[in-house]
Structures are given as structure tokens and as C-alpha cells.
Amino acid sequence: MAADGRIVIPVEYRRALGVQPGDEIMISLEEGEVHLSTRAQARKRAQDLVCRLVPQNRSLVDELIRERKAEAARG
């Protein structure tokens, strides 16, 4: 780690992540460990989680629309 707190990510790691200079990297702290990922990887993890938790025949969009219409009708 440099004196200013910067950390250099080795080239083989950057290649494995598919990142280039200037790309945005997501950083998280989980159980005392730092995790790096791209936005695409974070989005894929979130989508996978939703797919595991929400049945395929259920539309969250349709539910939201119904709820908003009901709220609007109430006034």
C-alpha cells in the first residue's frame, strides 16, 4: 500500500476482472475481507439473488403497478 492509501491491483487480477484504467470498480467489506468486482458482476449477483427468491411465475413489476394504481385510487 502506498503512503496515500492507494493499492495497485496486479495486471493478472485486472485481466481476470476484465477492467481497464478508468473503469469503475465496486468495493465491499465482508467479514473483514475486501472484495472487488465490476458493476456487471455486482448486477449479475443481484439478479441471481432475485431469481432464487422470487418464483418465475411472479411478476414484481405487475405487483408494483397494481400497488401504485391502488394507492392512486385511494387518493
C-alpha positions in Angstrom: 0.0 0.0 0.0 1.3 3.4 -0.9 1.6 6.2 1.7 -1.5 7.9 0.3 -3.6 4.6 0.8 -3.6 3.6 -2.9 -3.4 -0.1 -3.7 -2.1 -1.4 -7.0 -4.1 -4.3 -8.5 -1.8 -6.7 -10.3 -2.2 -7.0 -14.0 -3.3 -10.6 -13.9 -6.2 -9.7 -11.5 -7.2 -6.8 -13.7 -7.3 -9.0 -16.7 -9.3 -11.7 -14.8 -11.8 -8.9 -13.8 -11.8 -7.5 -17.4 -11.1 -4.0 -16.2 -9.2 -1.2 -17.8 -7.8 2.0 -16.4 -10.7 4.4 -15.7 -13.3 1.7 -15.2 -15.4 1.8 -12.1 -14.8 -1.0 -9.6 -17.2 -1.9 -6.8 -15.5 -2.4 -3.4 -17.1 -4.0 -0.4 -16.0 -5.2 3.0 -17.4 -8.6 4.0 -16.4 -10.3 7.2 -13.1 -8.4 7.4 -12.2 -9.0 3.8 -12.1 -6.5 0.9 -13.9 -7.7 -2.3 -13.6 -6.1 -5.7 -16.0 -6.6 -8.6 -17.2 -4.8 -11.7 -20.6 -3.3 -11.9 -21.6 -6.1 -14.3 -20.6 -8.7 -11.8 -22.5 -7.0 -8.9 -25.6 -6.6 -11.1 -25.4 -10.4 -12.1 -25.1 -11.3 -8.4 -28.2 -9.2 -7.6 -30.2 -10.7 -10.4 -29.2 -14.2 -9.4 -30.4 -13.5 -5.8 -33.7 -12.2 -7.0 -34.2 -15.2 -9.3 -33.6 -17.5 -6.3 -36.0 -15.6 -4.1 -38.9 -14.8 -6.5 -40.9 -17.6 -8.2 -40.6 -17.5 -12.0 -44.4 -17.1 -12.4 -44.5 -14.0 -10.2 -44.0 -10.5 -11.8 -42.7 -7.9 -9.4 -43.3 -5.2 -12.0 -47.0 -6.2 -12.3 -47.3 -6.2 -8.5 -45.8 -2.8 -8.2 -48.1 -1.4 -10.9 -51.1 -2.8 -9.1 -50.0 -1.3 -5.8 -49.4 2.1 -7.4 -52.8 2.1 -9.0 -54.5 1.1 -5.8 -52.6 3.9 -3.9 -53.7 6.4 -6.6 -57.3 5.2 -6.4 -57.3 5.7 -2.6 -56.4 9.3 -3.1 
